[in-house]
Amino acid sequence: MRPRLAIRCDLIADESVPSWVSRLAACNRVRSANEFCLDMGLKFQACANGRPEALVKLSKLTGTSLDALERASIVQSGQNFMLRGERFTKRMLRRLKVRVCPSCLNTDLEVAAATRAHAIYGRTLWQLSVIRTCPIHTCALVPIADSAAHARHDFTLNLRDHQKRIRELAQRPIPQHPSALEAYVMDRLDRRPTGAPWLDHLDLNIAIATCELLGASMTLGATADISTLSDTELHGIGHAGFEVARTGEAGIRAALSQMQASYVSRRTGRTGPRAVFGPIYWSVAHKNRDPGFGPVRDLLRRHIIETMPVGPGDVVLNHRVEKRVLHSIRTAARETGRHPKRLRKILAAAGLIASDHSKYSSRNVLFDAEAARHLLGESDNKISIAAIASYLGSDRRQANMLIRGGYIRPRIDHSGKHDTHRKTYAKRDLDALFGDIYRRAHVTKTYDEPICDVLRAASNSGIPAVDILALIQQGKLSWIGRKPGPTGYPSVLVDSSEIKRIVWGSGSEGVTMADATASLATSRSVVVALVREGYLSQSAASRPASSRGLRMVDRQSLEEFQRTYVSFTELCRTKKLRYTDIIDRLKETPPAIDRTSVGATYYLRERLPDL
């Protein structure tokens, strides 16, 4: 098809689409690219974002190949941007700051002077923040202009008044060779061999971030903050990180081990993976939730589990540790209850720790957990309260209630003043407790309400999970199920309606505070206040396996209250009116129960006007 635009310029091989459109506007003597696009029935922002319909129109307008336009476009795709099939985040693009190679632009000015054409143009790669060097002139890219809102992406308009400064900067370029990371990015965008197969399996934006994070951790330490670094510093850490990451998992893990070696000499200060690995750990653990970081996260997780003293009950990068590989003196002391000094003597005598161990704190003296198992005396069977909580599939509160109920007892094989602080428990006691339940249970893969696990049943019936264990042990439940897979409370299924009948009888006398709260569609504090002020009557009941009393709301008083009163919130919900409309219509009707007394506003139903 014959192009419709009479005056036009060719798209240069390394030019970006916004720069080209900006030059088209200048060729046609239009003040800005935005105005030119409006005249042509286009939106300049759509051209800058590589919208397919905009590129098709530009192709027809100028006769330029659509393939060439697509190659030169950074295409917005949801929250990300694509360039030649590679993904970048918005932070990896330069959208407001214009950075250029002054030598390249000076050459463009010389061509423009000789040909009287608008030859000064922006290179596609200059829009990527990872590109900080011109590979042609081996000099650093420099900031030359801020892109104002009305001139965003308009390269020619942004540089119109900077020709003198371009020539000055070209006279004193900042020497800088492209970093190995920059060379990798350019090779990958041009589909050339990169020599970095491990990184090639990652999205390009993930590979870039990994190299910079790794480089920052290696060269600047655990406290480095990448957001505060200059372009020169980012150039350096990107190069250092890529040189390690290009060698794959083995090289990365060697670098991580070197970080650990430099950290272990410190006897005090913050501990844990973040203190050792710094930015790369913090980013993959808390900041970057992109699934593309999966391989990086998996590598770091494996390294931590295999080289740091973490064990069952610990969570490393959102995964629970199944088996301990290494112990520290500190973790072994906690698990076994033995004094750290005694452990040092035993392990040093067995040759499991270095002879100079006294130079290091207890948390930094590591040894093979399996090799020391016989010395620690069934340490694999001894677990802490945190590990009990993990076994139960709950939290420390549930673990402590199980201990207070006498279902498991501390097992400490030493004496001394530290005993009370280092109580450990036998995993076999938990296995025996739940093994007895499993023998009575029916394996059930699918189920519906009121069948649920023990924790859910405890919540529904208003009693602790340990009281449900008591009902099971006393044989008071007619049916018990077992869910394959998990351990502890999530593995045991019960009929929650049966538990309610056992605990509360027929239910005609009272309802739990939780049920009363749900019935009134309010908060527990409001129900408590209504009881305190005498609007609701209270009764008492006792748990089946405990002498402790429970607060109950009399059913008859609850039903009478609901027939007599209606809350302001319920009026808004049932009448489907805005709260301001309800307030306006009730301005002549004073509330029967004021918010200041119970935390909610109630009106007498019989005195309500027609709403």
C-alpha positions as CSV (number, residue, x, y, z in Angstrom):
1,M,0.0,0.0,0.0
2,R,1.3,3.4,-0.9
3,P,2.1,5.5,2.2
4,R,-0.2,8.5,2.9
5,L,2.4,10.7,4.5
6,A,4.3,12.7,1.9
7,I,7.1,14.1,4.1
8,R,8.7,11.3,6.2
9,C,12.0,10.0,7.5
10,D,13.2,6.4,7.7
11,L,13.2,4.4,11.0
12,I,16.9,3.9,11.9
13,A,17.9,0.4,12.9
14,D,18.6,1.1,16.6
15,E,16.0,3.9,17.0
16,S,13.0,3.7,19.3
17,V,9.5,4.2,17.9
18,P,8.8,7.3,20.1
19,S,12.0,8.9,18.8
20,W,11.0,8.2,15.2
21,V,7.5,9.6,15.6
22,S,9.1,12.7,17.2
23,R,11.3,13.1,14.1
24,L,8.3,12.6,11.8
25,A,6.7,15.5,13.7
26,A,9.8,17.7,13.2
27,C,10.0,16.8,9.5
28,N,6.4,18.0,9.0
29,R,7.1,21.1,11.0
30,V,4.7,20.2,13.8
31,R,5.7,21.5,17.2
32,S,5.4,18.2,19.1
33,A,4.9,14.5,18.6
34,N,1.7,14.6,20.5
35,E,0.1,17.2,18.2
36,F,1.4,15.3,15.1
37,C,-0.3,12.1,16.3
38,L,-3.6,13.9,16.9
39,D,-3.4,15.3,13.4
40,M,-2.8,11.7,12.1
41,G,-5.7,10.2,14.1
42,L,-3.2,8.6,16.6
43,K,-2.3,8.8,20.2
44,F,1.3,9.4,20.9
45,Q,1.2,7.4,24.2
46,A,-0.2,4.4,22.3
47,C,2.8,4.7,19.9
48,A,5.2,4.9,22.9
49,N,3.6,1.8,24.5
50,G,3.7,-0.2,21.3
51,R,0.0,-0.7,21.0
52,P,-0.6,-3.0,18.0
53,E,-3.3,-0.8,16.4
54,A,-1.0,2.3,16.7
55,L,1.9,0.4,15.0
56,V,-0.4,-0.8,12.2
57,K,-1.5,2.8,11.5
58,L,2.1,4.1,11.6
59,S,3.1,1.3,9.1
60,K,0.3,2.3,6.7
61,L,1.0,6.0,7.1
62,T,4.7,5.8,6.4
63,G,5.2,2.5,4.5
64,T,7.6,1.3,7.2
65,S,7.7,-2.5,7.8
66,L,5.5,-3.6,10.7
67,D,8.2,-6.0,11.8
68,A,10.7,-3.2,12.1
69,L,8.3,-1.2,14.2
70,E,7.6,-4.1,16.5
71,R,11.4,-4.7,17.0
72,A,11.9,-1.1,17.9
73,S,8.9,-0.9,20.3
74,I,8.8,-1.4,24.1
75,V,5.3,-2.8,24.3
76,Q,3.2,-2.4,27.5
77,S,1.7,-5.7,28.6
78,G,-0.3,-5.4,31.8
79,Q,2.0,-4.1,34.6
80,N,5.1,-5.1,32.5
81,F,6.7,-4.1,29.2
82,M,8.1,-6.3,26.4
83,L,11.0,-5.7,24.1
84,R,11.8,-8.3,21.5
85,G,10.1,-10.9,23.5
86,E,11.9,-10.1,26.7
87,R,10.0,-8.8,29.8
88,F,10.9,-5.7,31.8
89,T,9.3,-4.1,34.8
90,K,8.3,-0.4,34.8
91,R,11.2,0.4,37.1
92,M,13.6,-1.0,34.6
93,L,12.7,1.6,32.0
94,R,13.6,5.3,31.8
95,R,10.4,7.1,31.3
96,L,11.1,10.5,32.7
97,K,14.9,11.0,32.7
98,V,16.5,11.3,29.3
99,R,20.0,9.7,29.3
100,V,22.1,9.7,26.2
101,C,25.6,9.1,24.8
102,P,26.8,12.7,24.0
103,S,29.2,11.4,21.4
104,C,26.4,9.6,19.5
105,L,24.2,12.7,19.5
106,N,27.2,14.9,18.5
107,T,27.6,12.6,15.4
108,D,23.9,13.0,14.7
109,L,24.2,16.8,14.8
110,E,27.1,16.6,12.3
111,V,24.9,14.5,10.0
112,A,22.0,16.9,10.5
113,A,24.2,19.8,9.6
114,A,25.5,18.1,6.4
115,T,22.1,16.8,5.2
116,R,19.7,19.4,6.7
117,A,17.7,16.5,8.0
118,H,16.4,15.8,11.5
119,A,19.0,13.2,12.2
120,I,19.3,13.4,16.0
121,Y,17.5,10.4,17.4
122,G,17.0,8.3,20.6
123,R,18.3,4.7,20.7
124,T,15.9,2.0,21.9
125,L,18.5,0.6,24.4
126,W,18.8,4.0,26.1
127,Q,15.3,3.5,27.5
128,L,16.5,0.5,29.6
129,S,17.9,1.5,33.0
130,V,20.3,-1.4,33.0
131,I,22.1,0.1,29.9
132,R,24.5,2.7,31.4
133,T,27.2,2.6,28.7
134,C,27.6,3.3,25.0
135,P,29.3,0.3,23.5
136,I,30.4,2.3,20.4
137,H,32.2,5.1,22.2
138,T,32.9,3.3,25.5
139,C,31.6,6.1,27.6
140,A,28.9,6.5,30.3
141,L,25.4,7.6,29.3
142,V,24.7,10.9,30.9
143,P,21.4,12.7,32.0
144,I,20.7,15.6,29.7
145,A,17.0,16.5,30.2
146,D,14.0,15.7,32.3
147,S,11.0,14.8,30.3
148,A,8.1,17.1,31.2
149,A,4.6,15.8,31.2
150,H,3.7,17.5,27.9
151,A,6.9,16.2,26.3
152,R,7.1,12.7,27.7
153,H,8.8,10.3,25.1
154,D,9.2,13.2,22.7
155,F,12.9,12.9,22.1
156,T,13.3,15.7,19.6
157,L,11.3,18.2,21.7
158,N,13.2,17.3,24.9
159,L,16.6,17.9,23.2
160,R,15.6,20.9,21.1
161,D,17.4,23.4,23.4
162,H,20.3,21.2,24.4
163,Q,22.5,21.2,21.3
164,K,25.2,23.3,22.8
165,R,25.3,21.1,25.9
166,I,25.5,18.0,23.7
167,R,28.6,19.4,22.0
168,E,30.2,20.3,25.4
169,L,29.6,16.9,26.9
170,A,30.9,15.2,23.7
171,Q,34.2,17.0,24.3
172,R,34.6,15.4,27.8
173,P,33.0,12.0,27.8
174,I,33.1,9.8,30.9
175,P,35.2,6.7,29.9
176,Q,33.4,3.5,30.8
177,H,33.4,0.1,29.2
178,P,30.2,-1.9,29.0
179,S,29.7,-4.1,32.0
180,A,29.4,-7.9,31.5
181,L,25.7,-7.6,32.5
182,E,25.1,-4.9,29.8
183,A,26.8,-7.1,27.2
184,Y,24.6,-10.0,28.3
185,V,21.4,-7.9,27.9
186,M,22.4,-6.7,24.4
187,D,23.4,-10.3,23.3
188,R,20.1,-11.7,24.6
189,L,17.9,-9.0,23.0
190,D,19.7,-9.6,19.6
191,R,19.4,-13.4,20.0
192,R,23.2,-14.0,20.2
193,P,24.9,-16.7,22.3
194,T,25.4,-15.4,25.9
195,G,27.5,-18.0,27.5
196,A,25.3,-17.9,30.6
197,P,22.9,-20.9,30.3
198,W,21.6,-20.7,33.9
199,L,20.6,-17.0,33.5
200,D,19.1,-17.8,30.0
201,H,16.5,-19.9,31.7
202,L,15.2,-16.9,33.7
203,D,13.1,-14.0,32.3
204,L,15.5,-11.2,31.4
205,N,14.2,-8.9,34.0
206,I,14.7,-11.6,36.7
207,A,18.3,-12.3,35.4
208,I,19.1,-8.5,35.6
209,A,17.7,-8.2,39.1
210,T,19.5,-11.3,40.3
211,C,22.8,-10.1,39.0
212,E,22.5,-6.7,40.6
213,L,21.2,-8.1,43.9
214,L,24.0,-10.7,44.1
215,G,26.6,-8.1,43.2
216,A,25.3,-5.7,45.8
217,S,25.4,-8.4,48.5
218,M,28.9,-9.5,47.4
219,T,30.6,-6.2,47.1
220,L,28.7,-3.8,49.4
221,G,27.6,-6.2,52.2
222,A,24.4,-7.2,53.9
223,T,23.3,-3.6,54.6
224,A,23.4,-2.4,51.0
225,D,20.4,-0.5,49.7
226,I,20.3,-0.7,45.9
227,S,17.8,2.2,45.7
228,T,20.4,4.6,46.9
229,L,23.2,3.7,44.6
230,S,24.5,5.8,41.8
231,D,24.7,4.7,38.1
232,T,28.4,4.1,38.5
233,E,27.9,1.9,41.5
234,L,25.0,0.0,39.8
235,H,27.3,-0.5,36.8
236,G,29.9,-2.1,39.1
237,I,27.6,-4.4,41.1
238,G,25.9,-5.6,37.9
239,H,29.2,-6.6,36.4
240,A,30.3,-8.3,39.6
241,G,27.0,-10.2,40.0
242,F,26.9,-11.3,36.4
243,E,30.5,-12.7,36.4
244,V,29.4,-15.0,39.3
245,A,25.9,-15.8,38.0
246,R,27.1,-16.7,34.5
247,T,28.8,-19.8,36.0
248,G,25.4,-21.1,37.3
249,E,24.3,-22.6,40.6
250,A,27.8,-23.8,41.6
251,G,29.3,-20.3,41.2
252,I,26.4,-18.6,43.0
253,R,26.6,-21.0,45.9
254,A,30.3,-20.5,46.1
255,A,29.7,-16.7,46.4
256,L,27.0,-17.3,49.0
257,S,29.5,-19.4,51.0
258,Q,32.1,-16.7,50.8
259,M,29.5,-14.2,52.3
260,Q,29.0,-16.7,55.1
261,A,32.7,-17.1,55.7
262,S,33.1,-13.3,56.0
263,Y,30.1,-13.0,58.3
264,V,31.0,-15.9,60.7
265,S,33.9,-14.0,62.2
266,R,31.5,-11.6,63.9
267,R,30.6,-12.6,67.4
268,T,27.7,-10.1,67.9
269,G,25.0,-8.4,65.9
270,R,22.0,-9.4,63.9
271,T,21.7,-13.0,62.8
272,G,19.9,-15.1,60.2
273,P,19.9,-15.2,56.4
274,R,19.2,-11.5,56.0
275,A,22.1,-10.5,58.1
276,V,24.4,-12.8,56.1
277,F,23.1,-12.4,52.5
278,G,21.6,-8.9,52.6
279,P,19.8,-7.6,49.5
280,I,19.5,-10.8,47.6
281,Y,17.8,-12.6,50.5
282,W,15.6,-9.6,51.5
283,S,14.4,-9.1,47.9
284,V,13.4,-12.7,47.2
285,A,11.9,-13.2,50.7
286,H,9.8,-10.1,51.1
287,K,10.0,-7.7,48.2
288,N,9.8,-9.5,44.9
289,R,6.8,-11.8,44.7
290,D,7.2,-12.4,40.9
291,P,6.9,-16.2,40.2
292,G,9.9,-15.7,37.9
293,F,12.1,-15.6,40.9
294,G,11.2,-19.2,41.7
295,P,14.6,-20.7,40.6
296,V,16.5,-18.0,42.4
297,R,14.4,-18.6,45.5
298,D,14.8,-22.4,45.3
299,L,18.6,-22.1,45.0
300,L,18.9,-19.7,48.0
301,R,16.5,-21.9,50.0
302,R,18.5,-25.1,49.4
303,H,21.8,-23.3,50.2
304,I,20.4,-22.0,53.5
305,I,19.0,-25.4,54.5
306,E,22.2,-27.2,53.7
307,T,24.7,-24.6,55.2
308,M,22.9,-22.9,58.1
309,P,21.5,-24.4,61.4
310,V,17.8,-24.6,60.5
311,G,15.7,-27.6,61.3
312,P,12.1,-29.0,61.5
313,G,9.7,-26.2,62.6
314,D,11.7,-23.5,60.9
315,V,10.4,-21.8,57.8
316,V,12.8,-20.8,55.0
317,L,11.5,-18.7,52.2
318,N,7.9,-19.8,52.8
319,H,8.8,-23.5,53.0
320,R,8.9,-25.6,56.2
321,V,12.2,-27.4,56.8
322,E,11.7,-31.2,56.8
323,K,15.2,-32.4,57.9
324,R,18.1,-30.7,59.7
325,V,21.5,-30.8,58.0
326,L,23.6,-28.7,60.3
327,H,23.4,-27.8,64.0
328,S,25.0,-24.9,65.7
329,I,26.1,-25.2,69.4
330,R,23.1,-22.9,70.1
331,T,20.5,-24.9,68.3
332,A,21.8,-28.2,69.7
333,A,21.7,-26.7,73.2
334,R,18.1,-25.7,72.8
335,E,17.0,-29.1,71.4
336,T,18.9,-31.2,73.9
337,G,18.8,-29.0,77.0
338,R,22.5,-29.4,77.5
339,H,24.8,-26.5,78.4
340,P,26.7,-25.0,75.4
341,K,30.0,-25.4,77.1
342,R,29.4,-29.1,77.7
343,L,28.4,-29.5,74.1
344,R,31.6,-27.8,72.9
345,K,33.7,-30.3,74.9
346,I,31.9,-33.3,73.7
347,L,31.9,-32.3,70.0
348,A,35.5,-31.1,70.1
349,A,36.6,-34.4,71.6
350,A,34.8,-36.2,68.8
351,G,36.4,-34.0,66.2
352,L,33.1,-32.7,64.9
353,I,34.0,-29.0,65.5
354,A,37.3,-27.2,64.8
355,S,39.9,-26.9,67.6
356,D,39.6,-23.1,67.4
357,H,35.9,-23.1,68.1
358,S,36.3,-20.9,71.2
359,K,37.0,-18.0,68.9
360,Y,33.4,-18.1,67.7
361,S,30.0,-17.6,69.3
362,S,27.7,-20.6,69.8
363,R,25.5,-19.6,66.9
364,N,28.6,-19.6,64.5
365,V,30.0,-23.0,65.5
366,L,28.4,-25.5,63.1
367,F,28.6,-29.3,62.8
368,D,27.0,-32.1,60.9
369,A,23.6,-33.0,62.6
370,E,23.6,-36.6,61.4
371,A,27.2,-37.3,62.5
372,A,26.5,-35.9,66.0
373,R,23.2,-37.7,66.5
374,H,24.6,-40.4,68.7
375,L,26.5,-37.9,70.8
376,L,23.4,-35.7,71.3
377,G,21.4,-38.7,72.5
378,E,18.3,-39.1,70.4
379,S,18.4,-35.5,69.4
380,D,16.3,-36.3,66.4
381,N,13.5,-37.4,68.6
382,K,13.6,-34.3,70.8
383,I,11.6,-31.3,69.7
384,S,11.0,-27.7,70.9
385,I,7.7,-26.0,71.5
386,A,8.0,-24.4,68.1
387,A,8.4,-27.9,66.5
388,I,5.4,-29.1,68.5
389,A,3.3,-26.3,67.0
390,S,4.5,-27.2,63.5
391,Y,3.6,-30.9,64.1
392,L,0.2,-29.8,65.3
393,G,-0.3,-27.6,62.3
394,S,-1.2,-24.7,64.6
395,D,0.6,-22.2,66.9
396,R,2.5,-22.0,70.2
397,R,-0.7,-21.3,72.1
398,Q,-2.1,-24.7,71.0
399,A,1.2,-26.4,71.8
400,N,1.3,-24.9,75.3
401,M,-2.3,-26.0,76.0
402,L,-1.4,-29.6,74.9
403,I,1.5,-29.5,77.4
404,R,-0.6,-28.0,80.2
405,G,-3.2,-30.7,79.6
406,G,-0.5,-33.3,80.3
407,Y,-0.6,-35.0,76.9
408,I,3.1,-34.7,76.5
409,R,5.8,-34.0,79.2
410,P,9.2,-32.4,79.1
411,R,12.1,-34.9,78.6
412,I,15.4,-33.3,79.8
413,D,18.4,-35.5,80.3
414,H,20.6,-33.1,82.3
415,S,20.5,-31.1,85.4
416,G,21.4,-27.5,86.2
417,K,20.0,-24.0,86.6
418,H,19.2,-23.7,82.9
419,D,16.8,-26.6,82.9
420,T,13.7,-24.5,83.0
421,H,14.7,-22.5,80.0
422,R,15.6,-25.4,77.8
423,K,12.7,-27.8,78.1
424,T,12.4,-30.2,75.2
425,Y,9.8,-32.9,74.4
426,A,9.8,-36.3,72.7
427,K,8.4,-36.5,69.3
428,R,7.5,-40.1,70.0
429,D,5.0,-38.9,72.6
430,L,3.2,-36.9,69.9
431,D,3.4,-39.9,67.5
432,A,1.8,-42.1,70.2
433,L,-0.9,-39.6,71.0
434,F,-2.0,-39.2,67.4
435,G,-1.3,-42.8,66.5
436,D,-3.9,-43.9,69.1
437,I,-6.4,-41.6,67.4
438,Y,-5.5,-42.8,63.9
439,R,-6.2,-46.4,64.9
440,R,-9.8,-45.4,65.8
441,A,-10.3,-43.2,62.7
442,H,-11.8,-43.8,59.3
443,V,-9.6,-42.6,56.4
444,T,-11.6,-39.9,54.6
445,K,-10.5,-38.1,51.5
446,T,-13.7,-36.1,50.8
447,Y,-16.1,-34.7,53.3
448,D,-18.7,-31.9,53.8
449,E,-19.9,-29.8,56.8
450,P,-20.4,-30.5,59.6
451,I,-17.4,-32.8,59.2
452,C,-14.2,-30.7,59.7
453,D,-10.8,-30.9,61.3
454,V,-10.2,-30.5,65.1
455,L,-9.1,-26.8,64.9
456,R,-12.2,-25.8,62.9
457,A,-14.5,-27.9,65.2
458,A,-12.9,-26.1,68.2
459,S,-13.7,-22.7,66.7
460,N,-17.3,-23.7,65.8
461,S,-18.1,-25.2,69.2
462,G,-16.2,-22.6,71.4
463,I,-13.9,-25.0,73.2
464,P,-10.2,-25.6,73.0
465,A,-8.8,-28.3,70.7
466,V,-7.4,-30.2,73.6
467,D,-10.9,-30.7,75.0
468,I,-11.9,-32.3,71.7
469,L,-8.9,-34.7,72.2
470,A,-10.3,-35.5,75.6
471,L,-13.7,-36.4,74.1
472,I,-11.9,-38.7,71.6
473,Q,-9.9,-40.4,74.3
474,Q,-13.0,-40.8,76.5
475,G,-14.7,-42.5,73.6
476,K,-17.6,-40.0,73.6
477,L,-17.6,-39.4,69.8
478,S,-19.4,-41.8,67.6
479,W,-17.3,-41.0,64.5
480,I,-13.7,-40.0,64.0
481,G,-12.0,-39.5,60.6
482,R,-8.5,-39.1,59.3
483,K,-7.3,-36.9,56.4
484,P,-4.3,-38.4,54.6
485,G,-1.3,-36.2,54.4
486,P,-1.0,-33.7,57.2
487,T,-0.1,-34.4,60.8
488,G,-1.6,-33.1,64.1
489,Y,-4.9,-31.4,64.3
490,P,-5.5,-30.9,60.6
491,S,-5.3,-34.7,60.1
492,V,-8.1,-35.5,62.5
493,L,-11.7,-35.1,61.4
494,V,-14.8,-34.9,63.7
495,D,-18.5,-34.1,63.4
496,S,-18.7,-30.5,64.8
497,S,-22.5,-30.8,65.3
498,E,-22.0,-33.9,67.5
499,I,-19.4,-32.0,69.6
500,K,-21.8,-29.1,70.0
501,R,-24.5,-31.4,71.3
502,I,-22.2,-33.0,73.8
503,V,-20.8,-29.7,75.0
504,W,-24.0,-27.6,75.1
505,G,-26.7,-30.3,75.4
506,S,-29.9,-29.7,73.4
507,G,-29.0,-26.0,73.0
508,S,-32.4,-24.7,74.2
509,E,-31.0,-22.9,77.3
510,G,-28.2,-20.8,75.8
511,V,-26.0,-20.0,72.9
512,T,-22.2,-19.3,72.9
513,M,-20.9,-15.8,72.8
514,A,-19.6,-16.5,69.3
515,D,-23.1,-17.6,68.1
516,A,-24.7,-14.6,69.7
517,T,-22.2,-12.3,68.0
518,A,-23.0,-13.9,64.6
519,S,-26.8,-13.8,65.2
520,L,-26.7,-10.1,66.0
521,A,-24.2,-9.4,63.2
522,T,-22.0,-7.4,65.5
523,S,-18.8,-7.7,67.5
524,R,-18.1,-9.6,70.6
525,S,-17.4,-6.5,72.6
526,V,-21.0,-5.2,71.8
527,V,-22.5,-8.5,73.0
528,V,-20.5,-8.3,76.2
529,A,-21.7,-4.8,76.7
530,L,-25.3,-5.7,76.1
531,V,-25.0,-8.4,78.8
532,R,-23.3,-6.0,81.1
533,E,-26.1,-3.4,80.7
534,G,-28.8,-6.0,81.2
535,Y,-30.2,-6.1,77.7
536,L,-29.2,-9.8,77.4
537,S,-29.2,-12.4,80.1
538,Q,-26.2,-14.6,80.8
539,S,-26.0,-18.3,81.7
540,A,-23.1,-20.6,82.3
541,A,-22.0,-24.0,81.1
542,S,-18.9,-26.2,81.6
543,R,-16.6,-27.8,79.2
544,P,-16.7,-31.6,79.0
545,A,-13.0,-32.2,79.9
546,S,-12.5,-29.2,82.2
547,S,-14.0,-27.6,85.2
548,R,-13.7,-24.1,83.7
549,G,-17.0,-22.3,83.1
550,L,-18.0,-20.7,79.8
551,R,-20.0,-17.5,79.2
552,M,-23.3,-18.2,77.5
553,V,-26.2,-15.9,76.4
554,D,-29.7,-17.0,77.3
555,R,-31.4,-18.0,74.1
556,Q,-34.8,-16.6,75.2
557,S,-33.3,-13.2,76.1
558,L,-31.5,-13.1,72.7
559,E,-34.6,-13.8,70.7
560,E,-36.6,-11.3,72.7
561,F,-33.9,-8.7,72.1
562,Q,-34.0,-9.3,68.4
563,R,-37.8,-8.9,68.3
564,T,-37.6,-5.6,70.3
565,Y,-34.6,-3.8,68.9
566,V,-32.9,-3.3,65.6
567,S,-29.4,-1.9,65.1
568,F,-28.6,1.0,62.9
569,T,-26.3,-1.3,60.8
570,E,-29.1,-3.8,60.3
571,L,-31.4,-1.0,59.1
572,C,-28.9,0.1,56.5
573,R,-28.4,-3.5,55.3
574,T,-32.1,-4.5,55.2
575,K,-33.5,-1.3,53.8
576,K,-30.7,-0.9,51.3
577,L,-30.3,2.7,52.0
578,R,-27.2,4.8,52.5
579,Y,-26.4,5.6,56.1
580,T,-26.8,9.3,55.5
581,D,-30.4,8.7,54.3
582,I,-31.1,6.6,57.4
583,I,-29.7,9.3,59.7
584,D,-31.9,11.9,57.9
585,R,-35.1,9.8,58.3
586,L,-34.4,8.9,61.9
587,K,-33.6,12.4,63.1
588,E,-36.9,12.6,65.0
589,T,-36.5,9.1,66.5
590,P,-34.0,8.9,69.4
591,P,-32.1,5.6,69.8
592,A,-33.2,3.3,72.6
593,I,-29.7,2.2,73.2
594,D,-26.9,4.7,72.6
595,R,-23.6,3.8,71.0
596,T,-21.7,5.3,73.9
597,S,-23.0,2.7,76.3
598,V,-22.6,-0.6,74.3
599,G,-20.6,0.4,71.2
600,A,-23.5,0.2,68.8
601,T,-26.8,2.1,68.2
602,Y,-30.2,0.3,68.6
603,Y,-33.8,1.5,68.0
604,L,-37.1,0.2,69.2
605,R,-38.8,-1.5,66.3
606,E,-42.2,-0.3,67.4
607,R,-41.1,3.4,67.3
608,L,-39.5,3.3,63.8
609,P,-41.0,5.6,61.2
610,D,-41.8,4.2,57.8
611,L,-38.5,3.9,56.0
